[in-house]
Amino acid sequence: MEYLFYCRDKPGTRALRDELQEAHWSFMDEYAEGMIARGPTFAPDGETVTGSVHIVDLPDAEAARVFAFAEPNHRAGVYEAEVLIRRWHNTLGRKMWDFEGSSERHPRFLILGHAKAGMTATRDRLRAEQLRRLLHGDYRENLIVCGPLLSDDDAQDWLGTAILAELPDRAAAEDLLAQGPYARAGLYRGIEVHDWCFGGRSED
């Protein structure tokens, strides 16, 4: 089961985050086999860390809770108490390390679309059109990983969309979901765009 986690940093915790970097990496090493994507997010200034995203293949919901709340940064208070935990489906079927990147080295973004309640049936009707835009549109080569956010139950109701992408600029990142079929039909209650970079020992 694939899960997406987004942890938001509390203000003023950068020094503590830096102090815990090795402990954080060591914890993530235990999940290396199932890791699909990871990395910190930043404010538009490119310097202020705002959170961390991880997408991981895990056995079940209990394993997801352990991953979220036993992680050193969370235990030490770097993150806000509330963590976004969602089932996720790997539409592209790859990990972030499989992405070759563009020759222009565009910036990278986390894009989260949060669904309004009860939109699953409408989403299902528009899914083919949304996939055509994402997988066959102008930025199809810019997608690192993408997929729907789902409820963690047998119904697997649609709760939104999560995309990691390398795009020319922030405006392109904002438009990727906002100008798509789901947004035009009013399925999202909100869309977030965060500057993001690959995480791990070499770049995090």
Buried (B, 14 or more C-beta within 10 A) or exposed (E): BBBBBBBBBBEEBBEBBEBBEEBBBEBBEEBEEBBBBBBBBBEEEEEEBBBBBBBBBBEEBEBBBEBBEEBBBBEBEBBBEEBBBBBBBBBBEBBBEEBEEEEEEBBBBBBBBBBEEEBBEBBEEBBEBBBEBBEEBEBEEBBBBBBBBBEBEEEEBBBBBBBBBBBEEBEBBBBBBBEBBBBEBEBBEEBBBBBBBBBBEEEB
